[in-house]
Amino acid sequence: MNTLLVTHYETTLNILAFLPLLFIMLTYLCVRKLGWIYRYMVMVLLGWGLLFADVLLIQHLAATYAPSARLREHAASEDGASTVFVYLFGWIIPLAITLTLDMIRWVWRFFAK
């Protein structure tokens, strides 16, 4: 088995795992001027959807494009707990990011006066 392929495989899956967080932060920059109720609604719903789609994509890529048969078999035999967790509690991550960015924005405005 080629270790270079395994390294790129793991790197690709790790990048895909953190990409939704970047998109959530970029979305915040686009909706930061909306009213707080609309901003939080957009952030939570869009972030939740992004995280859920990302978990499904990672599982599909891990099971389909693994560099060895053993890794493909391991990825295909997982029980799907990450999908269930993101489906039930995935809204907490975008909410926490939005709250954190709102607090940073509030502190910035407070001390910028």
C-alpha positions in Angstrom: 0.0 0.0 0.0 1.3 3.4 -0.9 1.6 5.6 2.2 1.5 8.8 0.0 -2.1 7.9 -1.1 -3.1 7.2 2.5 -1.7 10.6 3.6 -3.6 12.4 0.8 -6.7 10.5 1.6 -6.6 11.5 5.2 -5.7 15.0 4.4 -8.6 15.4 2.0 -11.0 14.0 4.6 -9.6 16.4 7.2 -10.0 19.4 4.9 -13.5 18.4 4.1 -14.3 18.1 7.8 -13.2 21.8 8.5 -14.6 23.4 5.3 -18.1 23.8 6.6 -16.7 25.8 9.6 -15.1 28.2 7.1 -18.3 28.5 5.1 -20.2 29.2 8.3 -17.9 32.0 9.2 -18.0 33.5 5.7 -21.8 33.3 5.8 -21.8 35.2 9.0 -19.9 38.0 7.2 -22.7 38.2 4.6 -25.6 38.2 7.1 -24.1 40.2 10.0 -26.2 43.3 9.2 -29.5 41.5 9.3 -31.6 41.6 12.4 -30.6 39.2 15.1 -33.5 36.8 14.6 -33.0 36.5 10.9 -29.2 36.3 11.3 -29.5 33.4 13.8 -32.1 31.6 11.8 -30.1 31.7 8.6 -26.9 30.8 10.3 -28.4 27.8 12.2 -30.3 26.4 9.3 -27.6 26.9 6.7 -24.9 25.7 9.0 -26.8 22.7 10.1 -27.5 21.8 6.4 -23.8 22.3 5.5 -22.6 20.1 8.4 -25.0 17.3 7.6 -24.2 17.4 3.9 -20.5 17.4 4.8 -20.8 14.3 7.0 -22.6 12.5 4.2 -20.0 13.5 1.7 -17.1 12.4 3.9 -18.8 9.0 4.5 -19.3 8.6 0.8 -15.8 9.5 -0.1 -14.3 7.4 2.6 -16.2 4.3 1.6 -15.7 4.8 -2.2 -12.3 6.2 -2.7 -10.2 4.7 0.1 -6.7 3.7 -1.1 -7.0 0.1 0.2 -9.6 -2.5 0.4 -9.2 -2.7 4.2 -9.9 1.1 4.6 -12.9 0.9 2.2 -14.3 -2.0 4.3 -13.8 -0.1 7.5 -15.4 3.0 6.2 -18.4 1.1 4.8 -18.9 -0.8 8.1 -19.2 2.2 10.3 -22.5 2.5 12.1 -23.4 6.1 11.1 -23.2 7.6 14.5 -21.6 10.8 13.2 -24.6 11.2 10.8 -27.1 10.8 13.6 -25.2 13.1 15.9 -25.0 15.9 13.3 -28.7 15.4 12.4 -29.7 15.8 16.1 -27.1 18.2 17.4 -25.5 19.8 14.4 -27.4 23.1 15.0 -25.3 23.7 18.1 -22.1 24.3 16.2 -23.3 27.1 13.9 -25.2 28.7 16.9 -22.0 28.7 19.0 -20.0 30.2 16.1 -22.6 32.9 15.6 -22.7 33.7 19.3 -19.0 33.9 19.5 -18.7 36.1 16.4 -21.5 38.4 17.7 -19.7 38.7 21.0 -16.4 39.5 19.3 -18.2 42.1 17.1 -19.9 43.6 20.2 -16.6 43.9 22.1 -14.9 45.4 19.0 -17.6 48.0 18.7 -17.5 48.7 22.5 -13.8 49.4 22.5 -13.7 51.2 19.2 -15.8 54.1 20.5 
